[in-house]
Amino acid sequence: MDVNGTVAEGFEPVGEAFAANFELLGERGAAVTVYRDGHRVVDLWAGARDVDGTEPWERGTAQVVRSATKGVAAAALLLLHQRGELDLDAPVGTYWPEYKAAGKERTLVRDLLAHRAGVPVLDRPLTPAEAADPDLGAAAVAAQAPVWQPGTDHGYHAQTYSWLTGELVRRVTGRPVGEWIAREIAAPIGAGLWLGLPESERARVGRVGPLAAPETAGVLKTRPKRAVAEAYADPGSLTRRAFAAITPLPDENDPAYRAAALPASNGIATADGLARFYASLIGEVDGGTRLFTPRTAELARAERSAGPDRVLVVGTRFGLGYMLHGSASPLLSPGSFGHPGRGGALAFADPESGIAFGYVTNGFRASVTADPRAQALVRAVRTALGREAG
């Protein structure tokens, strides 16, 4: 496999791990970018741009990154708080009166961000076409009764996070969430990321799809615990219902789906776009724009939810919209914050080391929060930093 791009001195382990993902883990097409103190130190891509094709991946190829989008959605709300336009301790209904229905009157904005809102499911799932309509999605989640008292527990809002965050941005700003993110986040930092793909960018986005596990024995250890497997197999479980809030599952290669703005699941990004985004949360990027103040960055990664996740079943840790380092989603260090995309993508920042990381792929596997390919790259970054310290 020919690997293209550049690796700064000292970060060679990342290049080696990236190549090994193709040789040992069955990678079809992917890219990884790493920033250190706002400067790009790794920028690599290889393979085919389409999971089912042979056209080569190029610099700037983008892919659907699934739930890695959630970190961008969270940033929109935190930036509004940073600007004094949104109070994290206010009830959601302060900005969105219809949300007060069905026992959700006391749900706080911070509960919504930290997966504590109690509405990870919809009693009537939405079709892909309905889900793409922000009015229908917002109305559905506003009418939904919580399955636990908001603020008292946490569970991953796999799909409903789209309408919770997207509608709150729209109520506060008067602008659609995808448009707001394009103007206030992506454009100022020059990041290749989109929530609601414009027609002008369609040609750069590859086709995604499932990727079979490699035949290499012992390489992947992805067999879930029995409780997790049972939760995903049970149609009545919160796990299945949360992921099935959109039924049937959308075609992620459909231009109509990609043009919609679903902040929980359908963002499209380059590896550099994700890494650059996270770099801007913890410092200036290439001597330029910084999105988060140090105080906001600390708010983002302060633990708000921890322990058994009522949806994912395993133990998870969340800050305000970001997954935190832990056994379910290992990042670089205990201070890291970011978000994976189910079955592949991963992006995060690590303020202590100054690292910002972005990985995208066109091949999705069964993993939810800790894909082996992404984890191999994270370990390689850790190795590079360890060599530097030594």
Backbone torsions as a table, in degrees:
resi	resn	phi	psi	omega
1	MET	NA	126.3	176.9
2	ASP	-83.9	119.6	177.5
3	VAL	-98.2	128.6	-179.2
4	ASN	-106.9	154.3	176.3
5	GLY	117.5	-160.4	-174.6
6	THR	-135.1	151.7	175.9
7	VAL	-136.2	125.4	178.5
8	ALA	-71.0	153.8	178.4
9	GLU	-54.4	132.7	-179.3
10	GLY	100.1	-21.7	-178.6
11	PHE	-104.2	19.6	178.9
12	GLU	-56.6	-33.6	177.9
13	PRO	-56.8	-29.7	179.1
14	VAL	-68.6	-42.1	176.9
15	GLY	-62.4	-40.0	179.4
16	GLU	-65.7	-42.5	179.7
17	ALA	-66.9	-37.4	179.4
18	PHE	-63.2	-45.4	177.7
19	ALA	-63.5	-39.4	-179.4
20	ALA	-65.0	-30.3	177.2
21	ASN	-59.5	-35.2	177.8
22	PHE	-75.2	-39.4	-175.7
23	GLU	-76.2	-36.2	-172.3
24	LEU	-112.6	-28.8	-172.9
25	LEU	-110.1	8.6	172.3
26	GLY	74.5	20.6	179.3
27	GLU	-57.2	139.9	-179.5
28	ARG	-102.0	-44.5	176.6
29	GLY	-161.6	137.2	-174.1
30	ALA	-165.4	167.6	173.8
31	ALA	-147.0	150.9	175.9
32	VAL	-139.2	138.0	177.0
33	THR	-134.2	139.5	177.7
34	VAL	-131.3	133.7	172.1
35	TYR	-109.3	147.8	174.4
36	ARG	-130.0	117.5	-178.5
37	ASP	52.3	41.1	175.3
38	GLY	83.7	1.8	-179.5
39	HIS	-118.2	138.3	-178.0
40	ARG	-72.3	126.1	179.5
41	VAL	-117.7	-16.7	175.1
42	VAL	-138.3	132.5	177.5
43	ASP	-151.1	94.9	-171.3
44	LEU	-130.0	146.7	173.6
45	TRP	-151.1	155.2	-178.7
46	ALA	-165.6	165.0	174.7
47	GLY	86.9	-160.9	-178.6
48	ALA	-94.5	144.7	179.6
49	ARG	-71.6	-26.9	178.3
50	ASP	-109.8	135.7	-178.4
51	VAL	-62.4	-25.2	-178.2
52	ASP	-111.7	23.8	-176.8
53	GLY	-137.7	-171.1	-178.1
54	THR	-126.0	-6.5	179.2
55	GLU	-61.0	131.6	-171.5
56	PRO	-69.4	146.0	170.8
57	TRP	-66.9	136.2	-179.4
58	GLU	-120.7	165.8	172.5
59	ARG	-56.8	128.7	179.3
60	GLY	91.4	-0.5	173.3
61	THR	-62.6	134.3	-178.4
62	ALA	-116.6	160.2	179.8
63	GLN	-143.3	159.8	168.4
64	VAL	-64.1	132.0	-175.9
65	VAL	-115.6	12.5	175.4
66	ARG	49.6	-129.4	-171.3
67	SER	-72.5	-6.4	171.5
68	ALA	-60.0	-18.6	175.0
69	THR	-61.6	-29.2	-174.8
70	LYS	-60.1	-33.4	178.7
71	GLY	-65.1	-32.9	177.6
72	VAL	-72.3	-41.2	178.0
73	ALA	-61.5	-42.1	178.7
74	ALA	-62.8	-37.8	179.7
75	ALA	-62.3	-35.5	178.9
76	ALA	-60.3	-46.0	-179.7
77	LEU	-68.9	-38.2	179.7
78	LEU	-69.5	-33.4	175.5
79	LEU	-67.3	-37.5	176.1
80	LEU	-64.4	-37.9	174.4
81	HIS	-64.8	-44.4	-179.8
82	GLN	-58.2	-33.5	-178.9
83	ARG	-86.9	0.4	178.8
84	GLY	82.1	14.1	-177.6
85	GLU	-98.1	-9.9	-176.2
86	LEU	-143.3	128.1	179.4
87	ASP	-98.6	117.5	-178.0
88	LEU	-64.9	-24.2	-179.0
89	ASP	-95.2	5.1	176.9
90	ALA	-85.6	150.0	171.9
91	PRO	-61.7	144.0	177.2
92	VAL	-55.4	-35.9	-179.1
93	GLY	-63.8	-15.6	174.9
94	THR	-60.1	-38.1	-177.7
95	TYR	-100.3	-22.4	-172.1
96	TRP	-136.6	80.1	-172.2
97	PRO	-55.1	-36.7	-178.8
98	GLU	-62.6	-19.6	-177.4
99	TYR	-72.0	-13.5	-177.4
100	LYS	-69.9	-5.9	-174.8
101	ALA	-70.5	157.8	167.1
102	ALA	60.4	34.0	175.6
103	GLY	87.1	19.0	-179.2
104	LYS	-107.2	15.4	-174.0
105	GLU	-59.0	-32.3	-174.7
106	ARG	-99.4	7.5	177.7
107	THR	-64.9	124.0	-179.7
108	LEU	-91.3	157.9	176.8
109	VAL	-56.5	-41.4	-179.3
110	ARG	-66.1	-29.5	175.6
111	ASP	-64.2	-43.3	179.6
112	LEU	-59.8	-45.4	-178.2
113	LEU	-65.2	-36.7	-172.2
114	ALA	-95.1	19.0	177.8
115	HIS	61.4	35.3	179.5
116	ARG	-113.2	10.3	-174.4
117	ALA	-75.2	-18.2	176.8
118	GLY	79.6	12.9	179.7
119	VAL	-125.8	58.4	178.5
120	PRO	-78.2	-9.0	-176.2
121	VAL	-125.7	162.8	170.4
122	LEU	-120.9	132.0	178.8
123	ASP	-61.3	-33.3	172.0
124	ARG	-119.6	104.9	179.7
125	PRO	-58.2	154.4	178.0
126	LEU	-95.4	145.8	171.8
127	THR	-73.4	162.8	177.1
128	PRO	-55.1	-39.4	179.5
129	ALA	-66.2	-40.7	178.0
130	GLU	-66.7	-40.9	-178.8
131	ALA	-61.7	-32.0	-178.9
132	ALA	-74.9	-13.1	178.6
133	ASP	-89.7	109.6	-175.5
134	PRO	-61.7	-29.5	178.5
135	ASP	-68.3	-44.4	179.5
136	LEU	-66.3	-43.5	179.6
137	GLY	-62.0	-44.1	-179.9
138	ALA	-64.6	-41.1	179.9
139	ALA	-64.8	-39.0	-179.1
140	ALA	-64.9	-45.6	-177.1
141	VAL	-74.5	-29.1	177.5
142	ALA	-68.4	-33.8	-179.0
143	ALA	-83.6	-15.2	-173.9
144	GLN	-70.7	132.2	173.5
145	ALA	-78.0	139.7	179.7
146	PRO	-69.9	150.1	178.6
147	VAL	-93.0	-7.8	165.7
148	TRP	-146.5	161.9	-178.8
149	GLN	-64.8	121.0	-177.1
150	PRO	-53.9	136.2	178.0
151	GLY	90.7	-9.2	-175.4
152	THR	-98.4	-14.3	-177.7
153	ASP	-157.4	175.1	179.5
154	HIS	-134.4	151.2	177.4
155	GLY	-162.7	139.6	-172.2
156	TYR	-62.3	120.3	177.8
157	HIS	-89.5	76.8	-168.6
158	ALA	-57.8	-47.9	-177.5
159	GLN	-109.2	-39.2	-175.4
160	THR	-66.1	-17.0	175.8
161	TYR	-57.6	-26.1	177.9
162	SER	-58.3	-52.3	-173.1
163	TRP	-82.3	-29.0	176.1
164	LEU	-62.0	-51.5	-177.7
165	THR	-76.6	-43.2	-175.8
166	GLY	-63.2	-42.8	-179.0
167	GLU	-70.5	-35.4	178.9
168	LEU	-64.8	-41.2	175.3
169	VAL	-60.2	-43.9	-178.2
170	ARG	-65.8	-39.6	-179.9
171	ARG	-66.7	-37.2	-177.4
172	VAL	-77.6	-39.6	-172.2
173	THR	-102.3	-21.3	-174.6
174	GLY	79.2	8.0	-177.3
175	ARG	-123.5	146.4	176.1
176	PRO	-58.7	145.5	-173.0
177	VAL	-60.9	-39.8	-180.0
178	GLY	-64.0	-40.9	178.3
179	GLU	-66.1	-40.9	-179.4
180	TRP	-63.9	-43.9	179.8
181	ILE	-64.1	-40.1	179.4
182	ALA	-60.6	-43.0	-174.6
183	ARG	-83.2	-36.0	-171.2
184	GLU	-101.1	-15.9	-179.1
185	ILE	-119.7	-62.3	-173.3
186	ALA	-64.8	-47.7	-175.5
187	ALA	-65.0	-46.9	-177.7
188	PRO	-61.1	-29.1	-178.0
189	ILE	-105.0	-1.5	-180.0
190	GLY	66.2	40.2	-176.3
191	ALA	-95.0	136.4	175.5
192	GLY	-82.1	77.7	176.1
193	LEU	-146.4	145.1	-175.1
194	TRP	-141.9	139.9	170.7
195	LEU	-120.4	96.0	-167.0
196	GLY	98.5	85.3	-171.6
197	LEU	-69.3	122.8	175.2
198	PRO	-70.8	151.3	-178.5
199	GLU	-58.0	-31.2	-178.3
200	SER	-65.8	-17.3	-177.4
201	GLU	-105.8	1.4	-174.4
202	ARG	-57.9	-38.9	-172.0
203	ALA	-66.0	-19.9	-176.8
204	ARG	-90.4	-4.0	-173.4
205	VAL	-99.9	127.9	-179.6
206	GLY	-83.2	168.2	176.2
207	ARG	-86.0	135.0	178.9
208	VAL	-107.6	163.6	178.2
209	GLY	-179.2	176.9	-179.9
210	PRO	-68.7	148.8	-180.0
211	LEU	-126.1	124.0	-179.3
212	ALA	-67.3	148.1	176.6
213	ALA	-67.5	144.9	179.7
214	PRO	-66.9	157.3	-179.7
215	GLU	-80.3	-11.4	-177.8
216	THR	-59.4	116.7	-176.7
217	ALA	-67.0	136.7	172.5
218	GLY	81.1	-2.8	-177.0
219	VAL	-77.8	-45.1	-178.2
220	LEU	-105.3	133.6	175.5
221	LYS	-120.5	79.7	-172.8
222	THR	-113.7	5.4	-179.9
223	ARG	-65.6	120.9	-176.7
224	PRO	-74.6	161.4	173.8
225	LYS	-64.7	156.7	-175.7
226	ARG	-57.7	-43.1	-178.2
227	ALA	-61.7	-37.6	179.0
228	VAL	-68.3	-46.8	179.6
229	ALA	-60.2	-41.4	179.6
230	GLU	-65.7	-38.2	179.6
231	ALA	-64.0	-41.5	179.1
232	TYR	-71.9	-24.8	-178.3
233	ALA	-84.7	-20.5	-174.6
234	ASP	-89.1	111.9	-178.4
235	PRO	-60.0	-23.1	-178.8
236	GLY	-91.5	-3.3	-177.5
237	SER	-74.5	156.1	175.3
238	LEU	-60.5	-32.8	-179.6
239	THR	-60.6	-56.1	-179.0
240	ARG	-63.6	-41.8	-177.1
241	ARG	-67.2	-35.0	179.9
242	ALA	-65.9	-46.2	-179.9
243	PHE	-73.4	-20.6	-179.5
244	ALA	-96.3	16.9	177.0
245	ALA	-62.9	-20.7	167.1
246	ILE	-113.8	116.5	-176.8
247	THR	-137.5	129.7	-2.3
248	PRO	-71.3	169.9	178.7
249	LEU	-60.7	139.3	-178.9
250	PRO	-68.0	156.0	170.1
251	ASP	-82.5	108.5	-174.2
252	GLU	-71.5	-8.3	176.9
253	ASN	-99.5	-1.3	-179.8
254	ASP	-73.3	123.6	179.3
255	PRO	-54.8	-34.3	179.3
256	ALA	-66.2	-40.6	177.3
257	TYR	-65.5	-43.2	-178.8
258	ARG	-66.9	-26.9	179.4
259	ALA	-79.8	-15.5	178.0
260	ALA	-76.6	163.2	178.9
261	ALA	-116.5	97.5	178.7
262	LEU	-117.1	94.0	-171.8
263	PRO	-60.9	-13.5	178.5
264	ALA	-85.6	-22.3	-162.8
265	SER	-149.3	-18.9	-170.0
266	ASN	-121.5	24.9	173.1
267	GLY	-62.9	151.4	178.6
268	ILE	-123.5	134.7	-174.5
269	ALA	-154.7	157.3	165.7
270	THR	-88.0	162.4	175.3
271	ALA	-61.6	-40.6	178.1
272	ASP	-64.9	-37.9	179.3
273	GLY	-60.3	-44.3	179.1
274	LEU	-67.5	-45.8	-179.1
275	ALA	-64.2	-41.4	179.9
276	ARG	-64.5	-39.7	176.3
277	PHE	-57.7	-50.9	-178.2
278	TYR	-68.2	-33.7	175.9
279	ALA	-59.9	-36.7	-178.0
280	SER	-73.9	-14.5	177.2
281	LEU	-80.2	-20.4	-175.3
282	ILE	-119.6	0.2	179.5
283	GLY	177.1	-177.6	175.7
284	GLU	-75.7	144.2	-179.7
285	VAL	-105.2	120.6	-178.0
286	ASP	50.6	39.4	177.6
287	GLY	76.3	10.3	-175.5
288	GLY	-115.6	-127.7	-168.1
289	THR	-67.5	140.1	168.1
290	ARG	-121.2	130.9	-177.9
291	LEU	-84.6	-53.2	-178.0
292	PHE	-90.6	139.2	165.7
293	THR	-72.0	161.9	176.2
294	PRO	-54.7	-37.1	179.8
295	ARG	-64.8	-42.5	179.6
296	THR	-66.8	-38.5	177.3
297	ALA	-60.9	-38.7	177.5
298	GLU	-68.0	-38.9	175.5
299	LEU	-59.4	-42.6	-176.4
300	ALA	-60.2	-38.9	-172.9
301	ARG	-103.8	3.3	174.9
302	ALA	-71.2	129.3	-175.3
303	GLU	-62.2	126.6	177.7
304	ARG	-117.2	-26.8	179.7
305	SER	-138.5	136.1	179.1
306	ALA	-156.6	145.8	177.8
307	GLY	114.3	-164.5	-177.8
308	PRO	-58.4	126.1	-178.9
309	ASP	-89.8	124.8	-174.1
310	ARG	-68.0	-15.1	178.2
311	VAL	-104.0	-52.0	-177.8
312	LEU	-79.0	-12.0	176.7
313	VAL	75.1	-44.0	178.4
314	VAL	-73.0	170.3	175.8
315	GLY	-75.4	131.5	177.5
316	THR	-130.1	160.6	176.8
317	ARG	-130.0	132.9	178.3
318	PHE	-131.3	141.7	164.1
319	GLY	-92.2	-144.8	177.6
320	LEU	-87.3	80.2	178.5
321	GLY	96.2	-5.9	-176.2
322	TYR	-118.6	139.3	169.4
323	MET	-72.6	142.1	179.0
324	LEU	-108.1	159.7	-178.4
325	HIS	-56.2	133.0	177.8
326	GLY	-176.6	-179.8	-175.8
327	SER	-64.0	-31.8	-179.0
328	ALA	-75.9	-30.1	-178.7
329	SER	-144.0	77.5	-178.3
330	PRO	-64.5	130.0	174.3
331	LEU	-112.4	-153.0	-174.3
332	LEU	-78.5	-39.7	-176.3
333	SER	-157.0	171.4	-179.9
334	PRO	-58.1	-21.3	-179.7
335	GLY	-90.9	-0.4	-176.6
336	SER	-74.3	151.4	172.7
337	PHE	-143.8	141.5	-178.3
338	GLY	-179.3	-150.3	178.4
339	HIS	-162.0	134.5	172.1
340	PRO	-86.0	164.8	167.7
341	GLY	-111.7	134.8	-173.1
342	ARG	-52.4	123.5	174.3
343	GLY	82.1	8.4	-178.9
344	GLY	-178.2	-84.3	-167.7
345	ALA	-58.5	154.2	175.8
346	LEU	-153.8	139.2	175.4
347	ALA	-149.7	142.3	-179.2
348	PHE	-164.2	169.0	172.2
349	ALA	-124.3	149.5	176.3
350	ASP	-130.0	95.1	-173.0
351	PRO	-59.0	-35.6	-176.1
352	GLU	-64.0	-38.3	-179.7
353	SER	-95.9	-11.7	-176.3
354	GLY	76.9	14.1	-177.5
355	ILE	-87.6	137.2	167.9
356	ALA	-128.3	135.8	-166.9
357	PHE	-131.1	137.7	173.7
358	GLY	-141.6	129.5	178.9
359	TYR	-133.1	128.6	175.7
360	VAL	-129.9	151.6	-177.8
361	THR	-145.1	158.7	175.0
362	ASN	-99.6	-2.7	-178.2
363	GLY	-114.5	116.4	-177.4
364	PHE	-98.1	137.5	177.1
365	ARG	-112.6	-177.0	-172.6
366	ALA	-76.4	-12.0	-177.9
367	SER	-64.5	151.4	-179.8
368	VAL	-103.4	-52.2	-173.2
369	THR	-122.2	-5.0	-175.4
370	ALA	-146.2	74.5	179.7
371	ASP	-69.0	134.4	-177.0
372	PRO	-59.5	-33.0	180.0
373	ARG	-67.3	-46.7	178.0
374	ALA	-63.3	-40.3	-178.4
375	GLN	-66.0	-34.0	176.5
376	ALA	-62.7	-38.0	179.3
377	LEU	-70.7	-39.1	177.5
378	VAL	-62.5	-44.1	178.1
379	ARG	-60.8	-36.0	179.9
380	ALA	-67.8	-38.0	174.9
381	VAL	-62.7	-42.2	178.4
382	ARG	-62.0	-40.2	177.5
383	THR	-62.5	-43.6	-179.8
384	ALA	-61.8	-42.1	179.3
385	LEU	-68.3	-35.5	177.7
386	GLY	-65.8	-39.4	177.4
387	ARG	-63.6	-39.3	-179.9
388	GLU	-63.9	-43.1	-179.3
389	ALA	-66.7	-33.9	-178.9
390	GLY	-71.1	NA	NA
